[in-house]
Amino acid sequence: MISPIEDIQSYEQILGKVFFFRYMEEHEIITILTNIIENLNRKIDDYNQVKSNIFEVAERHEYSTFSYGLDYLVFTRNWYQNYLSEYRASLVSQD
C-alpha cells in the first residue's frame, strides 16, 4: 500500500490511495500526503524555473499546454494541502 510516489504514474492514481486511507495508520497517511505535497512543490518549482524561457520560444498551443500542466500541478498541490490540513484537524478534534 505504501509504494513510493515515483512508482505511480499520475496523481489520479495517487488519489486512489486516499480511498484506502482508512486501512492505514495515522502517521503513514501524514507521511504519504507530505511526500505528495513535497513532490508537487518540486515539480512546480521546475516548471516555474523554465516558464519564462518557454514563453519566449513556445507557440501558442505549446505554451497553453505548458500553462495547463502548471495550473494542474498547483491545483493538485493545493487540494492535497487542504486535505492534509483537514485530516490533521480531524485528529485534534478526536482527542
N, C-alpha and C positions, 0 to 999 in steps of 0.2 A: 504493500500500500504506500509506503514511503519511498518512492523512487526519486532519484534526483530530477530536478526541474529540467535539466538539459536533455534528459531522455524523452521528454514529452514534446510532441510536435507542435502543439498550438495551445493557446491559453484557454480555448474551449475544452480541450482535453483535461487541462488542469482543473477547470471548473467542475468536471466530472468527479474529481477527488473530493471537492467540497460536499457533494451529495452524500458521501460516505463518512464524513467527519464524526458522526455520532458514534462510530465504532472505534474512535481513536482517543488517545489521552490528550488532555488539555495542552500540555507542553508540546506535543507533536503537532497539533493544529497551529499553535502560535509559531512554531519553527517553520512549518510549511508556508504559512501566509507571509511571514517575514522574508523568507527566501524568495518567494514570488515577487514581492514588492522590491526587494533589492535588485533582482534580475531585471525587472521592468525599468527601474531607475537607471541601471547601466545602459540598457538599450535606448532609453530616451536621451541620455547624455550623448551616446554615439550619434543618434540622429541629429541632435542639436549642433554637434560639432561640424557636421558636413552640410547643414541646412543652407548656409549662405553660399557655399560652393555649388550645391545642387541648383539653387535658384539662378545662378549665373550661367550654367551650361544646359539646363534641362529645358525641354519644350513643355508646353502647357500640360499635356497629358502625363508626361513623366513627373512633373512637379506635383500635379494633382494626386497622382498615385503615392508619391513620397509623403505629401501632406496628410493624406488619408491614413497612411501607416503610422505616422507620428501621432495624429489625433486618436487613433485606435489604442496605441500604447498608453497614452496619457489617460484616456477614459478607463482602460482596464486597470491601470495602476491605482487610480482614484477609487474605483469600485472595490478593489482588494483592501485598500487602506481603510475605507469606510467599514467594510466587513470585519476587518481585524479590530477596529475601534469598538464596533457594536458587540463583537464577541467578548472582548475584554470587559466591557461594561456589564455584559450579562453575567460574567463570572463574579464580579464585585457585588452585583445585586443578589446573587445566590447566597452570599455569606451572611 
